[in-house]
Amino acid sequence: GDAEVFVELFVGFMIAMAAGLICIYMVLLLLFNHPLMPLTILTAVPLCAGGAFGALLLTQNLLSLPALIGLLMLIGIATKNSILLVDYAVMAEDQHGMSQHDALVDACHKRARPVVMTTIAMGAGMLPLALGFSGDASFRAPMAWAVIGGLITSTALSLIVIPAAYTVLHDIGDWFARRFSRKRAAGDVAGAH
């Protein structure tokens, strides 16, 4: 009976996470007005999941309802950190005329401090729960450990993976734009004859 309830709960959370990611994608699509930029930002989500599951494994906590709630929290935090980097890089490219590489280096240099400060503040807030200093630690500790582990990996890896994903997806977008503009130009020439 407990296994069936947990499977239903897990499926419900997977649906909630998928719906959340779709909503985030749509909002970011409106913000950046480019279909590949939100994908760049959402590459941070798997980075936090690995750390969350690793922290649960190291601390020998079970994957439970609070841990799943922690994973939902991590999606928002990891996405916010990625938005800080990508938005600054896009702004540096468009408004300041920087090259893609220089914009990414500048974004990582200038936005690393707010990303790390968010991680430290959130981790410090979760540490009393993780160590059991508050009421009902056995219920809340898995959530805290999942959040702390996910924050560590997403912060450390997002400063490496997000610029790489930005570069790859930006180049793919440029390739598609050139390809379709050539086809469109060829179609216009054929239509004129």
C-alpha positions in Angstrom: 0.0 0.0 0.0 2.8 2.4 0.9 4.6 1.7 -2.4 1.5 2.4 -4.4 0.9 5.7 -2.6 4.6 6.7 -3.2 4.3 5.8 -6.9 1.2 8.0 -7.2 2.9 10.8 -5.3 6.1 10.5 -7.4 4.1 10.5 -10.7 2.2 13.6 -9.4 5.4 15.4 -8.6 6.9 14.4 -12.0 3.8 16.0 -13.7 4.2 19.1 -11.5 7.9 19.4 -12.4 7.1 19.0 -16.1 4.4 21.6 -15.9 6.7 23.9 -14.1 9.4 23.5 -16.7 7.0 24.1 -19.5 5.7 27.3 -17.8 9.3 28.5 -17.2 10.1 27.8 -20.8 7.1 29.8 -22.0 7.9 32.8 -19.7 11.5 32.7 -20.8 10.4 32.5 -24.5 8.5 35.7 -24.0 11.4 37.3 -22.1 14.2 36.5 -24.6 12.0 36.2 -27.8 14.2 33.3 -29.0 13.3 29.6 -28.8 16.8 28.4 -27.9 17.7 30.8 -25.0 15.2 29.2 -22.6 16.8 25.8 -23.3 20.2 27.3 -22.4 18.7 28.4 -19.1 17.0 25.1 -18.4 20.2 23.1 -18.8 20.9 24.0 -15.2 18.0 21.9 -13.9 19.7 18.5 -14.4 22.8 19.9 -12.7 20.9 20.4 -9.4 19.2 17.0 -9.5 22.4 15.1 -9.5 23.6 17.0 -6.4 20.3 16.5 -4.6 20.2 12.8 -5.2 23.9 12.6 -4.2 23.3 14.4 -1.0 20.4 12.2 -0.1 22.6 9.1 -0.8 25.5 10.4 1.2 23.4 11.3 4.2 21.4 8.1 3.9 18.0 9.9 3.6 15.2 8.4 1.6 13.6 10.0 -1.4 10.4 11.2 0.3 7.8 13.9 -0.1 10.0 16.6 1.5 12.9 15.7 -0.7 10.6 16.1 -3.8 9.5 19.5 -2.5 13.2 20.3 -2.2 13.7 19.3 -5.9 10.9 21.7 -6.9 12.6 24.5 -5.0 15.9 23.7 -6.7 14.3 24.1 -10.1 13.5 27.7 -9.4 16.8 28.5 -7.8 18.9 26.9 -10.6 16.8 28.6 -13.2 17.2 32.0 -11.5 21.0 31.6 -11.4 21.1 30.7 -15.1 18.9 33.7 -16.0 21.4 36.0 -14.2 24.2 34.6 -16.4 22.4 34.4 -19.8 20.6 37.7 -19.5 23.8 39.5 -18.8 25.6 37.8 -21.7 22.8 38.6 -24.1 22.8 42.2 -22.9 26.5 42.5 -23.3 26.4 41.2 -26.8 23.5 43.3 -28.0 24.0 46.6 -26.2 27.7 46.7 -25.7 28.8 45.0 -29.0 30.9 42.4 -27.2 31.8 39.1 -28.9 30.1 36.0 -27.7 33.2 34.7 -25.8 33.9 38.1 -24.1 30.2 38.5 -23.1 30.2 35.1 -21.5 33.5 35.6 -19.6 32.2 39.0 -18.5 28.9 37.5 -17.4 30.5 34.8 -15.4 32.9 37.2 -13.8 30.3 39.8 -12.8 27.4 37.5 -12.0 29.3 34.8 -10.1 29.1 36.8 -6.8 25.2 37.0 -6.8 25.0 33.4 -7.7 27.3 32.3 -4.9 25.6 34.6 -2.4 22.2 33.1 -3.2 23.7 29.6 -2.7 25.3 30.5 0.6 22.2 32.2 1.9 19.9 29.3 0.9 22.4 26.7 2.2 22.7 28.5 5.5 19.0 28.7 5.8 18.6 24.9 5.2 21.5 23.9 7.4 19.6 24.0 10.7 16.9 21.8 9.1 19.5 19.4 7.8 21.2 19.0 11.1 18.0 18.5 13.0 17.9 21.7 15.1 14.2 22.3 14.3 11.1 20.3 15.1 10.5 17.0 13.3 13.9 16.8 11.8 13.3 13.3 10.4 10.6 14.7 8.1 12.3 17.9 7.0 15.9 16.8 6.9 15.7 15.1 3.4 14.4 18.3 1.9 17.2 20.3 3.4 19.9 17.9 2.3 18.4 17.7 -1.2 18.4 21.5 -1.5 22.0 21.9 -0.1 23.4 19.2 -2.4 21.6 20.5 -5.4 22.7 24.1 -4.7 26.3 23.0 -4.4 26.4 21.1 -7.7 24.2 23.6 -9.7 26.3 26.6 -8.5 29.7 24.9 -9.2 28.6 23.5 -12.6 26.4 26.3 -13.8 29.4 28.6 -14.2 30.9 26.0 -16.6 27.9 24.3 -18.3 25.7 27.3 -18.9 28.3 29.3 -20.9 29.1 26.1 -22.9 25.4 25.4 -23.6 24.9 29.1 -24.5 27.7 28.9 -27.0 26.5 25.6 -28.6 22.8 26.6 -28.7 23.6 30.1 -30.0 25.7 28.7 -32.8 22.9 26.2 -33.7 20.4 29.1 -33.8 22.8 31.1 -36.0 23.2 28.1 -38.3 19.5 27.6 -38.7 18.9 31.3 -39.3 21.5 31.3 -42.1 20.1 28.2 -43.6 16.5 29.4 -43.6 17.5 32.9 -44.9 19.3 31.2 -47.8 16.3 29.1 -48.6 14.0 32.1 -48.3 16.2 34.1 -50.6 16.4 31.3 -53.1 12.6 31.0 -53.0 12.2 34.8 -53.5 14.5 34.7 -56.5 12.6 31.7 -58.0 9.3 33.4 -57.4 10.5 36.6 -59.2 11.3 34.6 -62.3 
